[in-house]
Amino acid sequence: MGWNIHLIDDFLPKEVFDNIYKNIDTLSFPDQFLHEQENGGKPKHVWFSSEISPNDDFIKIVRENVKKKFRQEVKRISTAAWTLANSQEPCPHVDREEFPGEKHLMIYLKGTEEINSGTGFYIAKDEKSAKGTPNQYDLNTHIGFKENRAVLFTAKDCCHSPLLWNSQSMGRYAALVWFESVDII
């Protein structure tokens, strides 16, 4: 398994980021958008989401910045959402992949930098855990939380988890955009 993880700080234009930051905690996360991912008897990965329309101006800005900053052209979007995660224990998981080679973009919006609120990327300890036995992973790479930081990775086989180590944390707001892309030469 080879990873392909990229980071860009100050991903969104300042005025766009500031507007989102000011309003993100006023979003409604209805109960039907509470997600729990099973984790083999260990703590579940729990998060809330609010869908972003593919026609939203925010998606247009994301497309432009992915092209400009990551040198990728977004062909099709499978998922776009505002999210709030507050899992206190690491919950390593692999996201679903709708398109072959699908990229997953996470833009950190609001959280507690001092407590971290970032993302950990994991390597399976053995062959059995690579097939889904939860918590049989070693933390390999830790991406710290920073407001307006974009993390882009290939979904396939990329095991990761929010790292929200302090029960006093407010959680972490992020925008997620999952898409099929082509490299720009």
NUDOPA-95433 format. One record per residue: y, z, x of N, C-alpha, C in turn. Coordinates in steps of 0.1 Angstrom, whole numbers, padded with zeros to 4 digits, always signed. Example, Ala and Ser with C-alpha at 12.3 -4.5 7.8 and 13.67 -1.06 7.14 Angstrom:
<atoms>
-0057+0078+0132-0045+0078+0123-0033+0078+0132 -0022+0071+0128-0011+0071+0137+0000+0079+0129 
</atoms>
This chain:
<atoms>
-0012+0000+0009+0000+0000+0000+0012+0000+0009 +0021-0009+0007+0034-0009+0014+0045-0007+0004 +0055+0001+0008+0066+0004-0001+0078-0005+0003 +0086-0007-0007+0098-0015-0005+0109-0007-0013 +0115+0002-0007+0125+0011-0013+0139+0008-0006 +0149+0006-0015+0163+0003-0010+0172+0013-0016 +0183+0017-0009+0193+0025-0014+0207+0019-0012 +0215+0020-0022+0229+0016-0020+0238+0027-0027 +0247+0033-0019+0256+0043-0024+0268+0035-0030 +0275+0042-0039+0287+0036-0046+0283+0022-0052 +0272+0022-0059+0266+0010-0065+0275+0004-0076 +0280+0012-0085+0288+0008-0096+0303+0008-0092 +0311-0001-0097+0326+0000-0094+0331+0014-0099 +0340+0019-0092+0345+0033-0094+0349+0035-0109 +0357+0026-0114+0362+0028-0128+0350+0028-0138 +0340+0020-0136+0328+0020-0144+0320+0033-0143 +0318+0037-0131+0311+0049-0128+0318+0061-0135 +0331+0062-0132+0339+0073-0138+0338+0074-0153 +0339+0063-0159+0338+0062-0174+0324+0067-0179 +0313+0062-0172+0300+0067-0176+0298+0082-0173 +0303+0086-0162+0302+0100-0158+0309+0109-0168 +0320+0105-0173+0328+0113-0182+0321+0114-0196 +0313+0104-0199+0307+0103-0213+0292+0105-0213 +0285+0105-0202+0270+0106-0202+0265+0118-0210 +0271+0129-0208+0265+0141-0215+0269+0142-0230 +0276+0132-0235+0278+0132-0249+0268+0123-0257 +0259+0116-0249+0249+0108-0255+0240+0116-0263 +0235+0110-0274+0225+0116-0282+0211+0112-0277 +0202+0121-0275+0188+0118-0271+0179+0123-0283 +0178+0115-0293+0170+0119-0305+0155+0122-0301 +0149+0130-0309+0135+0135-0306+0125+0124-0303 +0127+0112-0310+0118+0101-0308+0119+0095-0294 +0130+0099-0287+0131+0095-0273+0128+0106-0263 +0121+0116-0267+0115+0126-0258+0102+0120-0253 +0100+0119-0240+0088+0113-0234+0081+0124-0226 +0068+0124-0228+0059+0133-0220+0048+0125-0214 +0047+0125-0201+0036+0118-0194+0025+0128-0190 +0013+0126-0195+0002+0135-0192+0000+0136-0177 -0003+0148-0172-0004+0150-0158-0016+0159-0154 -0028+0156-0161-0040+0163-0158-0040+0178-0158 -0034+0184-0168-0034+0198-0169-0023+0205-0161 -0016+0197-0153-0004+0202-0145+0008+0200-0153 +0020+0205-0148+0032+0203-0156+0034+0188-0159 +0039+0185-0171+0041+0171-0175+0055+0166-0170 +0056+0153-0168+0068+0147-0165+0075+0145-0179 +0086+0152-0181+0093+0151-0194+0107+0145-0192 +0111+0136-0200+0124+0131-0199+0128+0125-0213 +0141+0124-0214+0147+0118-0226+0153+0105-0223 +0154+0096-0232+0160+0083-0229+0168+0078-0242 +0177+0070-0239+0185+0063-0249+0186+0048-0244 +0181+0039-0252+0180+0025-0248+0194+0019-0246 +0194+0010-0236+0206+0002-0233+0203-0012-0237 +0211-0018-0246+0209-0032-0250+0210-0041-0239 +0201-0051-0238+0202-0061-0227+0215-0069-0227 +0222-0068-0239+0235-0075-0240+0247-0066-0237 +0245-0054-0234+0255-0044-0231+0263-0048-0218 +0276-0046-0218+0284-0049-0207+0279-0042-0194 +0273-0030-0195+0268-0023-0184+0257-0032-0177 +0249-0038-0185+0238-0046-0179+0244-0058-0172 +0254-0064-0177+0261-0075-0169+0266-0070-0156 +0272-0058-0155+0276-0052-0143+0265-0049-0133 +0254-0044-0139+0242-0042-0131+0237-0055-0125 +0236-0065-0133+0231-0078-0128+0240-0083-0116 +0253-0082-0118+0262-0087-0108+0260-0079-0095 +0259-0065-0096+0257-0057-0084+0244-0058-0078 +0233-0060-0085+0220-0062-0080+0220-0075-0071 +0227-0085-0077+0228-0098-0069+0236-0096-0057 +0247-0090-0058+0257-0088-0046+0252-0078-0036 +0246-0067-0040+0243-0056-0031+0228-0056-0026 +0219-0061-0035+0205-0061-0031+0200-0075-0029 +0208-0085-0031+0204-0099-0029+0192-0102-0037 +0192-0098-0050+0182-0101-0059+0188-0106-0072 +0182-0117-0078+0187-0122-0091+0178-0117-0102 +0184-0110-0112+0176-0105-0123+0173-0116-0132 +0160-0119-0134+0155-0129-0143+0153-0124-0157 +0145-0113-0158+0142-0108-0171+0142-0092-0170 +0147-0086-0180+0147-0071-0181+0136-0066-0190 +0127-0057-0185+0117-0051-0194+0122-0039-0201 +0130-0031-0194+0134-0018-0199+0148-0015-0193 +0157-0009-0202+0170-0004-0197+0173+0008-0205 +0176+0019-0199+0179+0032-0206+0187+0041-0198 +0195+0049-0206+0201+0061-0200+0190+0072-0201 +0189+0080-0191+0178+0090-0191+0184+0104-0186 +0177+0114-0191+0179+0128-0187+0165+0134-0183 +0163+0137-0171+0151+0143-0166+0153+0158-0162 +0144+0166-0166+0146+0180-0161+0132+0187-0159 +0123+0179-0152+0110+0185-0149+0112+0194-0137 +0107+0207-0139+0110+0217-0128+0099+0215-0117 +0088+0210-0120+0077+0209-0110+0076+0194-0107 +0073+0190-0095+0071+0176-0092+0059+0170-0101 +0060+0158-0106+0050+0152-0114+0048+0138-0109 +0041+0136-0098+0040+0122-0093+0033+0113-0103 +0039+0101-0104+0034+0091-0114+0038+0077-0109 +0031+0067-0115+0034+0053-0112+0039+0048-0125 +0050+0041-0125+0056+0035-0138+0048+0023-0141 +0048+0020-0154+0041+0008-0159+0049-0004-0153 +0042-0016-0153+0048-0028-0147+0046-0039-0158 +0056-0044-0163+0055-0055-0173+0053-0069-0167 +0061-0071-0156+0061-0084-0148+0055-0081-0135 +0047-0091-0129+0042-0090-0116+0054-0088-0106 +0053-0078-0097+0063-0076-0087+0076-0070-0093 +0075-0064-0105+0086-0058-0111+0094-0048-0103 +0107-0049-0103+0116-0039-0096+0121-0029-0106 +0122-0016-0101+0127-0006-0109+0139+0000-0102 +0151-0001-0109+0163+0004-0104+0167+0017-0111 +0170+0027-0103+0175+0040-0108+0189+0042-0102 +0198+0044-0111+0212+0047-0107+0215+0062-0110 +0216+0070-0100+0219+0084-0102+0233+0085-0108 +0235+0093-0119+0248+0094-0125+0254+0108-0124 +0246+0118-0128+0252+0131-0129+0240+0141-0127 +0243+0151-0118+0233+0161-0115+0239+0171-0105 +0230+0179-0099+0235+0189-0090+0231+0186-0076 +0240+0181-0068+0236+0177-0054+0231+0188-0046 +0237+0200-0048+0233+0211-0040+0218+0215-0042 +0214+0213-0054+0200+0216-0058+0191+0205-0055 +0196+0193-0054+0190+0181-0050+0190+0171-0061 +0181+0172-0071+0180+0163-0082+0176+0149-0078 +0170+0147-0066+0166+0134-0062+0153+0130-0066 +0147+0121-0058+0133+0115-0062+0125+0116-0049 +0112+0120-0051+0102+0120-0041+0093+0108-0043 +0089+0102-0031+0079+0092-0032+0066+0097-0024 +0055+0095-0030+0042+0101-0026+0032+0091-0021 +0023+0096-0013+0011+0089-0009-0001+0096-0014 -0011+0089-0019-0023+0095-0024-0031+0101-0013 -0036+0113-0015-0044+0120-0004-0057+0113-0002 -0063+0107-0012-0077+0101-0011-0078+0090-0021 -0089+0083-0021-0091+0072-0030-0092+0076-0044 -0098+0087-0047-0099+0092-0061-0085+0094-0067 -0076+0100-0059-0063+0103-0065-0055+0090-0067 -0057+0080-0059-0050+0068-0060-0054+0061-0074 -0065+0065-0080-0069+0060-0093-0064+0069-0104 -0056+0079-0101-0049+0086-0112-0051+0101-0113 -0059+0107-0105-0060+0122-0105-0047+0128-0101 -0039+0134-0110-0026+0139-0107-0026+0150-0096 -0015+0151-0090-0012+0161-0080-0021+0161-0068 -0027+0150-0065-0035+0148-0053-0027+0139-0043 -0014+0142-0042-0005+0134-0034+0002+0142-0024 +0007+0136-0013+0015+0142-0004+0029+0136-0005 +0040+0144-0005+0053+0139-0005+0055+0132+0009 +0060+0120+0008+0062+0112+0020+0076+0109+0023 +0084+0105+0013+0098+0102+0014+0106+0109+0003 +0117+0114+0007+0125+0122-0002+0139+0115-0002 +0143+0110-0014+0156+0104-0016+0165+0115-0022 +0175+0119-0016+0184+0129-0021+0193+0124-0032 +0197+0132-0041+0206+0128-0052+0220+0127-0047 +0227+0117-0051+0241+0115-0048+0246+0106-0060 +0257+0111-0066+0262+0104-0077+0266+0089-0073 +0262+0080-0082+0264+0066-0081+0256+0060-0069 +0245+0066-0066+0235+0060-0057+0225+0052-0065 +0222+0040-0060+0212+0032-0066+0199+0032-0057 +0188+0034-0064+0175+0034-0057+0167+0022-0063 +0163+0013-0055+0155+0001-0060+0142+0001-0053 +0131+0000-0061+0118-0001-0056+0109-0010-0064 +0098-0014-0058+0088-0022-0065+0079-0013-0072 +0077-0015-0085+0069-0006-0093+0055-0004-0089 +0048-0015-0086+0034-0014-0083+0030-0004-0072 +0021+0005-0075+0016+0015-0066+0027+0024-0060 +0038+0025-0065+0049+0033-0060+0049+0046-0068 +0042+0056-0062+0041+0069-0069+0053+0077-0066 +0060+0083-0076+0072+0090-0074+0074+0101-0084 +0084+0109-0082+0086+0120-0092+0101+0125-0090 +0107+0129-0101+0120+0136-0100+0117+0149-0092 +0127+0153-0083+0126+0165-0076+0138+0174-0080 +0135+0182-0090+0144+0192-0096+0139+0206-0094 +0141+0211-0082+0134+0223-0078+0140+0236-0084 +0151+0236-0090+0157+0249-0094+0158+0250-0109 +0152+0260-0115+0152+0261-0129+0166+0263-0135 +0176+0265-0127+0190+0266-0132+0196+0252-0133 +0190+0242-0128+0195+0229-0128+0198+0224-0142 +0208+0216-0143+0211+0210-0156+0203+0198-0159 +0195+0194-0149+0187+0181-0150+0195+0170-0143 +0190+0158-0145+0196+0147-0138+0197+0135-0148 +0209+0130-0149+0212+0118-0157+0211+0106-0148 +0205+0096-0153+0204+0083-0145+0203+0072-0155 +0206+0060-0149+0204+0048-0157+0192+0041-0150 +0182+0036-0159+0171+0029-0154+0171+0015-0159 +0169+0006-0150+0168-0008-0154+0155-0014-0146 +0146-0018-0154+0133-0024-0149+0134-0039-0151 +0131-0047-0141+0133-0061-0142+0125-0070-0133 +0123-0082-0137+0117-0092-0128+0129-0099-0121 +0126-0102-0108+0137-0107-0100+0132-0118-0090 +0142-0125-0084+0139-0134-0073+0148-0131-0062 +0144-0133-0050+0152-0131-0038+0163-0142-0037 +0175-0138-0033+0185-0147-0030+0186-0149-0015 +0185-0161-0011+0185-0165+0004+0199-0166+0009 
</atoms>
